[in-house]
Amino acid sequence: MPHVDPPLDALGVPTSHADLLERPLSVVLTTEMPDGRLQSTVVWFSFDGRDVLVNTMREFRKARNLRARPWATVLILEPAGERRWIEIRGSVTLDEEGAKEHLDGLARTYCGADRYFGEVVPIELAEVEHPILCRLRPSRVTTGPGRVSVASPARAPSAHRSTRRPCSDEPEIPASHRELLERPLLAALSTSLPRGAQTHPTWFELEGNDVLVSTTRERAKGRNLERDPRATVLIVDPADTARWIEIRGDVDLQEDGAVEQLDRLTRRYTPHPAFYGYVYPLEQRARETRIVARIHPRRINLDAIHA
């Protein structure tokens, strides 16, 4: 009998978000580095009805990551001004057979070019770069924006204390890309799971050389950061997706001033004066422990290799 792909809702993709898999959007691919930190980069993708297909080069860091740790997370986010997103986590298989043809197909979809080598990038690169097809088989799908549940019990008093990490020898956020962090763009925040990463869009602000985001101790990203206080953020220029800044860093978690910081973010990203009572129900404040996740840069990467 012929193979029949499962319906999207069987994969966990609701009808309301299925079109995101069919549009030529640039997505965030997050892979795990040898030291456990997370690498996030912008990639093209296609969807064959079952798997998410991305393309990279055998020689690139992300391919080496996937060869050693064959799992990944992709975040598909609507363009600026829209709010829907899909996060897909799964296992990855690598295959060089058919990879060049798939890459040429992506070049047609994203650039209107017949060939990747020779039209999108110089033909000479074909001698030193070898395409590899990365097939991500979904094991978990999350979509957003989510809805808050107000039925959860009130939180117990927190027994946690704020942490502070040394900030010496931080790489400076370069002036060429600092403005991306000064604008109210959404960042892709990746935190570590026992295997792989959670990557979700998030509000953020820049304070000095640190990136500040807001979460709660009860949510997955807060629990992830308490277990492994490292994170990666990727901010992409919406006018040129080949221009981005990736910051891998160590994280301090602090409760002091967390609600005030959340209200600053609310005013930065919305017309509302505060979060609780406007964006989320006021009673939700008693059900969660707000924290500031302060990300101290440890490594900064800029832009697509062939930008």
N, C-alpha and C positions, 0 to 999 in steps of 0.2 A: 504494500500500500504506500502511496506517496506520503512524504513527511508533511505534516500540517503544523505550522507554528501556533503556539498557544495565543489566545487573545491577550491584548495588552492588560486588561484588568486582572487576568490570571498572573501576570508578572508583577502586579502591584501598581501599575500605571493607570490612574483614573482617566476616564474620558475627558475630563476637564483639562488635562495636561498632555494628552497624547500628541497634540500637534507640535509640541516642543521637540519631539523626537524626529519630526519630519522637516523641520526648518534648518537652514544652513547657519546655525548659531555657533559661535566659538564657545568651547566649553573648557572648564577647569579639570585637568587630570591630576590626581594626587597619588603619588607612589611613595613607598617607604625606602628610606636611605639605609645604608649599612649600619649607621649608628643609631637608628630608630627615629631620627628626625624625618620630617615629611617634605617632599618636593612637590610643589604645585606649579604647573605650567599651563599655558593656553594651547589648545589643540583643535583641529578640525575633527569631525566625526560623521559617521553614518550609522543608520539603524536598519537591521535586516529583518525586523519583526520579532526577533528573539534576543539578539546580542547587540551590544554597542561596539562599533568598530572604529578604532583610531589607528593612526599611522605614525610611526617614528622611524628613526634610523638605528641600525644595529649598533652604531658607534656612540649613540647619545646616552646620557646618564639615565634617563627614564627607562630605556630598553634594558640597561644593565640592572636597574632596580627590579624590573619585572621578571627578568630571567632568574634572579636570585630569590625574589619574594613575589610570586605570581598572583598578586591581588592588587586591586586598585579601586579608587572612587572617582566618579565623574560628577560634576555639578553643571547642570544645564540651566542657565538663567536668562530670563527675557531681557531685552535691551532696557536701557535706562528709561524710567518712567512707567515701567510695567513691573508686576510683582511676582508672577508665578515662577516656580523653579522646581526642578527634579534633581534629587541626589540618588545615584545608583552605585551600589557597592557590589563587588563580585570577584570571582576568580578570573584569571587572565591566561590565555594561551597565546603563544607567539608563533608566527608562521611567515617565512619569507616567500613561499609560493603564493603568487597572486598579489603580493604586496605592492609591486610597482603599478599594476593595473588599478588597484584600489586607490593608490595615491593619485594617479592621473584622473580618476573619477572625482576625487575630492577637489582637485585643481579645477575641474570643469564646474563643479557645484559652487565653489567659493570664489573663483577668480574668472570664470569664463574662458579658461585656457584648456587646450587639448592635452598638454603635457606639463608635468611638474618640472622636470629637468629640461632646461632650455627655454621655458616660457615664464615660469614663476621664479625659479632661481637659475643661476648660470649653469650651462650644460656641463661645465668642467666638474661640478660637484658630484655628478654621477659616478666619477671615478673613485671618489673617496667616501661617499655616503651610500648606504645600502638599505633600502626601505624594508621595514618589517611591519607586518600586520598584527595588531593587538586586538584580540577578540575577548571582550569582557562579558561573561555570562552573569546576569543579575542574580544576586542572592538576597538583596534587600533594596527596596525602593522607598524613598521618602519624598513627599511633595509638600510644597508650601505656597503661600503663607499658611501657617497652621492656625487653628482655633484654640483659644485658651479654655481649659476645663476649670470651672469654678466650684466643682463638687469635691475637690480634694480637701483633706483636713488641714486645719491651721498648722503651720510649721512649729516644731519644738524650738526652744531657744538654742542658738548655735553654740557648739562647743569648740568651733574652729577659731584659730587666731590668724591674723593676717601674716603673710610671709613677705620677706624682702630678700632680693637676690643681688649679689654684687653687680655693679653696672660698669666696671672698668673695661677698657679695651673694646668698647662697642664700635662697630663700623657705623659711620655717619650716614644718615639718609642723604643721598646726593641731591644737590640743588636742582639738577636736571629733571628729577622726578618728584621732588617734594610737593609740588603743587597737586599731584594726584592724591596725596594724603590730606591736603588742605581743603579739598572739595568734598561735598557730601555724596560720594560714590559708595556703592556697596562693596565690601571686601568679601572675598572667599576665605573663611576661617577654617583651617584644618586642625583638628585635635586627634590625638592618638587613641585608637582602640586596641584591645589585646592583639588583634590582627588587622592592620590597615588603618583607615582614617574615617572620621566623620568630617564632611566638608559642607558647610552651610553658609549662605549669605548672611552678612551681619553689618550692623551699623558700627562705626568706629570714630575715634577722634585722635588727633596727634597732639602729644604733649611733650615738647622738647624733642627728644630723639626716640620716644617711646610711643607705641600704638596701644590705645586703650579701647577695650570692648567691654560690653556688659553682658552678664549672664546670671544664673542662679546656681546655688550649690545643688539644687534638686534636679536640674536638667542634665542631659547627657554630656554636654560640653563642659559643664562645671565639674561633673564627676570625672570626666576624662582628664581635666587639668589638675585635679587633686591627685590623681593616680600618676600622671606623667606631666609635670609642669613645663611642657614645651609646646609650641604652636607655630604654625606657618600661616601668614596672611598673604594674599595675592590681590592687588588692586590693578584693574585693567582700564586703560584709556578707552572710553566708549567710542571715541572718534577714530581710533586706530588700535585694533586689538593686538597688533604686533608690539605695541608699546605698553609695558607693564612693569610693576615692581613686585618682587617676591621677597618677603622678610621672614626668615626663620629665627625664632627667638626663644628665650627663657621667660617664664611667666611668674609674676607675683599675683597672688589673689588677696584682695583686701575688701573688707566689708565697710569700713569707715568711708562715708561719703558716696556709697554706691548708688543710692536712690537719687541723690543730687546729680551724679554723673549721668545716670540714665535720663534724667529730665533734660540735661544739656543735649544729649543725643537726640531726644525727642524733638527739641526745638530746632536742631540742625537738620533733621530729616523730614519733619512734618510741620504743619501749621499749629500744632497743639502746644500748650504751655507745659504740660507734664505728661508722664506716661500713665500712671495709675489714675483712673477716673476719666481718661480720655482715649487712650489706645487700648488699655486693658481695664477690666472692671476694678474699681477701687478696692473691693474686698480681696482681690487676688494678692495684694501687697502683704497681707497677713499669712498667706499660704506659702510664701517662698522667701528665700534668703538671698537678697541681691548681693552680687560681688562685682568688683572691677577686676578684670583680667588685664594687667599691665604687661605688655610684651616688650622685652628688652632685645633689640636686634643682636644676633650673633653672626648671621650671614645675610647678605643682600645680593640679589641677582636682578638684572635688568634686561627686559626686552627679548623678543624672539631671536634666535641665532641668526636667521636670515632676514631680519627686519630691514 
